Amino acid sequence: MAEMVPVTITGVVRGTEDGPGRRERFFVELTASSDDARRLRIGVGDAEAAALGFSLQGIEFPRPMTYQFMAALVAAAGSAVRSVRITGARDGIYYAEVMLRGGAVVDARPSDALNLAAITGAPVAVASGLLDLPSRTPGPAGAAGS
């Protein structure tokens, strides 16, 4: 398995590419530790970007939103999110896993896994080689797709 680098979800940024040929309009930015300047931006859908932005800002709603509901389901089933890993990229699509208490590993879209990590406070790690990928979109560093 590839070396995993702990990262922080530092925010949601708007892409600079617009028009009919654009892919994602928003990117989740992941940053390695302060002594490691590498970062990765993963393109996400509008709804996933909004949900993550709300979580990062600490905005609460009177009823559970999708990712709060997911976290509550995991807890009600007697488990917890242990960590989230961005494990690879193929053809411009990123892949992620959610590691649960007890050892279960669940395949996930990075946008969903990162939202769940933001809600639960679970640590996030990225395969080291992904932090070195060149930009595939103008402006943000990293490839699109989640």
C-alpha positions, 0 to 999 in steps of 0.5 A, a space after each residue: 500500500 502507498 504511503 499515506 500522508 495526513 492532511 487537513 481539509 483547508 477549505 472549498 474553493 471555486 474553480 477558475 474554469 467556466 463555460 460548457 466544457 467545464 467539469 466541477 465548479 468547486 474543489 476541496 483543498 487538502 493540505 499536508 502539514 505545515 512543514 510539507 507544502 504539498 496540497 491536493 484539490 479534488 473537484 466536487 459537485 455543487 451540493 457536496 461543496 456546499 455541505 462541506 462549506 457549512 460543516 467547516 464554518 460550523 453552521 448547524 441546521 434544525 434537522 440533520 443534513 445528509 452527512 449528519 444523517 450518515 454519521 448518525 446511522 454509523 453511530 446507531 449501528 454501533 460503529 464510528 468513522 476511524 479515518 478517511 483515506 484518499 487512496 488513488 486516482 485513475 482517469 481523472 477520478 479520485 477514490 476514497 475509503 472510509 475506515 470504520 471502528 472494527 476494521 470495516 473499509 467502505 468504498 466512497 466518493 472522496 466528496 462523501 468521505 471528506 464530508 463525513 470526516 468533517 462531521 465526525 472529526 475523523 482524520 484524513 490521509 492522502 496517498 503520497 503520490 497524489 499530492 504530487 499530481 500536476 494540475 489538470 484544471 486551470 487554477 486549482 492544483 489536482 485533478 477533477 472528479 469525485 
